[in-house]
Amino acid sequence: MRIDIVSLFPGMLEAPLAESILGRARARGLVDIRVHDLREHATGRHRVTDEPPFGGGGGMILKPEPLAGAIEALRAAGSALRAAGSAPAHVILLGPAGRRFSQVVARELVRRPHLVLVCGRYEGVDERVSEQLVDEELSIGDYVLTGGEPAALVVADAVTRLLPGVLGDEDAPARDSFARGLLEHPQYTRPEVFRSAAVPEVLRSGDHGRIARWRTLMSLWRTWERRPDLLETADLTPEEQKWTDAFRQGRTPADLLD
Ligand code: ADE
């Protein structure tokens, strides 16, 4: 998979993309992530990329021409590289007015062979960019960042970890709580007792059946307590549905495990 990121501040992206799992995935050729400096597509002696808004008001707006130059160059590079028949680049503008990014969207995007992530900046981006040059806008949440760079990193990270081989453990993405629409159960490691709090006995029992039941129950309980909204759309087994009904009647995990 190829991911191109267009930004006025490539330095905000290079270091995080070189570290840890993403850095290793790139080094192993599992994902080809490239960062592009928007200023290189600006023309004139001063390579201007932003201007004040028509109609007044504060702040600066990213001009359409440099973004058009960058996006069109990447669409063309994608088609030149592409094997016949594969899908064209999917161009995404990161901004607070976009569709909400989620695990479902990450799973949708990982199926695309070529993503172009365009980072907005300042007070916004000329509307004609959204209208004419990008395929969709994505927001990572209901808050305003100073620019799309952290959002592009979030999208690149969430998508890359879903690629085969990136996590090493092939089952890991499927095991993610969000893969099932639930929060993750609690996890523990050594020591067995930390400041008088012991690891739950079941996790040290070696009984894989009991452990799996406990984990499912705790994942459900945590979701019930912290994100009940997720239960409305989660795909529950009949036993999970029974547990959720029991929570609704005031019962807790301690009441439900044998
Ligand atoms: N740029 C500024 N705020 C953003 C957000 N919430 N999501 C994506 N890009 C952004």
Residues whose N, C-alpha, C, O or C-beta is under 5 A from the ligand:
A	BS01	ADE	L94 G95 P96 L138 S139 I140 G141 Y143 V144 L145 G147 G148 A151
